[in-house]
Amino acid sequence: MFKRNMIAASLAVAGLCSAQAMAAVVGGGATLPEELYQQAGVLSSGFTPYVGTGSGTGKNAFFNNNGSLFGQPGATVDYAGSDSIVSQSELDGYNSQSAALYGPLVQLPSAATSVTVPFNVAGLSELDLTSQQLADIFAGRITDWSDESLDLGITGPRPITVVYRIDGSGTTEIFVNHLHAVDDTAVVNVSNNFLAAFDIDLQNPPAGSTYVGGNGSNGVVAQVNAIDGAIGYVSPDKVDFDNPAEVARVNGLLPSEVNVVAALNSISLPVGGAAGDPLAWAPAAQLANPSAGYSIVGVTNLILSQCYQDTAAGGDLANIQDFLARHYNAIPANSNDAAISAHSLIPLPGAWKTQVRNNFVTNQSGNGLDIGNTSVCNGIGRPL
């Protein structure tokens, strides 16, 4: 009997250790920050490798707690990366189904990005387009590089091929968010689906237009490079983003860091009671057409719950808190800023990081929004 009890106890301990070993912070989503989050040391040690699936799948995995979408059936999904902002309907669904179990939804800007416009037109060493010209080209209203409205000095037929993302993409959403603000007759919807945004039916496309799809930013770059007369849109890490021979100027400006930061500094962040609204932390309306800097900018976001059940030392909550502290410069010596820049993304301005820190990391604001707040997270949270 003693031996059986010892064996049973050993198996129980082994099972507990195994469960603890398996417990980890699981997440993925947007491909734009994929290489950043996969760099050693950016995420805390308790995170599993970030899985790039695209923003739409990332949000689906998080909101439905479906670890299989990240290749981990049965695992709890602890967070998602998304360039596509949380919609009002997604927030309403979370509040009705999940908030009582996991605490309030949190959406935080993680890093800033531009959307670049690569082009491949033989004999054209640089290209400067207005936002209206971009809208007309991608909507199929301008279909040839010799069009007089472009004033490029090109003669003879030089058809334009528009290369677009075929997957649900936050990069697409940032791109069309700007063009919709410029001309909502050319871009009828803000969507992470290119064809839906422009209301294009490939069976009956605009007269004279040519559209070619690419899977992910890599797919778009490959198609642009392969097709003379092509133009597309991609995240800045996939191209030489400050090379005017490779990417177009938009309204006279390249998507350099200084031009992106100028756009971000024109944006106001939520304060007071508005800080508790997760939609207020993804200022898409203001970013749609910034008053300064490069025109096509956005942020890649982190989507989390406020509460996590694994509150043990070294557990899920501690790892998430550690990552957020480093990422938003509460621990400046271990900041992720250098890694963000190395992957052609833009660290958030200091004022943005301070706002996030004070509300969601240190609770210096005193509003109880910080991740793991014990008054809010009393016995609830995303499970192990």
C-alpha positions, 0 to 999 in steps of 0.5 A: 500500500505504501509503495502504491501511495508513493507511486501515486504521489510521484505521478501526481507531482510529475503531472503537476510539474508537467502542467507547469512546464507546459504553462506558457504565454501563447500568442501570435497574429499579425505578420508585420511585427512577426520578425520583431517578436521572434527575435530572441529577448524581445518577448519574455522567456515564458512566451512560446514563439510568436506565430505569424498568421495574419491579423484576422486569424490572430484576433480569431484565435484570441477572441475564441481562445482557439490555440489550434490556430497557432498550432497548439490545440487545447492551449489557452491563447493569452494575447494576439498581435494585430495591425487590424484594430478591434472593431466595436462588434468584436469588443461588444462580443468580448464584453458579453461573453468573456469579460466576466471570465477574463477581465476587461479587454486591453488593446495597446499600441506596440510599435508604429509603422508605415505602409510603403508603396513599392513600384517597378516601372522600367525607366522610372528611377523615382515616383512621387504620388499624391494620396488622390493619385494612389486612390485612383490607381488602386481603385482602377481609375488610372490604369496606365503610367502614361496617364496625363494626370500622373505627369510622369513624362511616359509616352505610349501604353504602359499598363499599371498592374496593381498588386494587393494582399489576398489575405486578411491583412492589417497592412491592407487596413492601414493602407485603405484607412488613409485612402478612404479618408482622402476619397471615400468614393474610390475606397468605399470601406475600411477593411482588412480585405482589399477587394472589399475595401475598393468594392472590386469584383475580379470577374468584372474589374474596372475597365482597363485595370489589372489586379494580381494578388500576393500572399503576405507582404513577401508575396506582394514584393515578389509580384511587384519585382516580377512584373514591369509596371507593377505597384503594391503596398507592403510593410517597411521591413520588406523593402528598402523603405527610404530608397526612392528608387524602390518605394514611392514618395507619398505627397513628397515624403518617404516613409522614413522614421522622422516622417513617421514620428512627425505623424504620430506626434500629431495624434492625441491619446486618451486621458481620464475616463477615456483610457478605459476604452480599448478602442481609444488606444488605436486612434485609426480616425486620427491616423487616417490622414495625419496633419504632419509627416508621412501620410500612410501610418498606423500602429501594430497592436497588442490585444490582451485581457486584463486578468490571468489566472496563473499568478505564480512567480514566473507564471503567465501574468509575471511574464506578461507584466515583465514584457510590458514593462520592458516594451514600454520602457519601465525598465529602460536598460532592457528596452525593446526600442533597438530591436523595434528599429532594427526591424524597420518599425518605429518605437512609439514616441515617449509620450505614448509609452508613458501613457501606456505605462502609467495606465497598464503597467505601473497603475501610476494613473490610479485608475485600476487598468493595470494588467493583473490588478488584484481588485479587478482580477479577483479569482478570474483570468485567462486560464493556464 
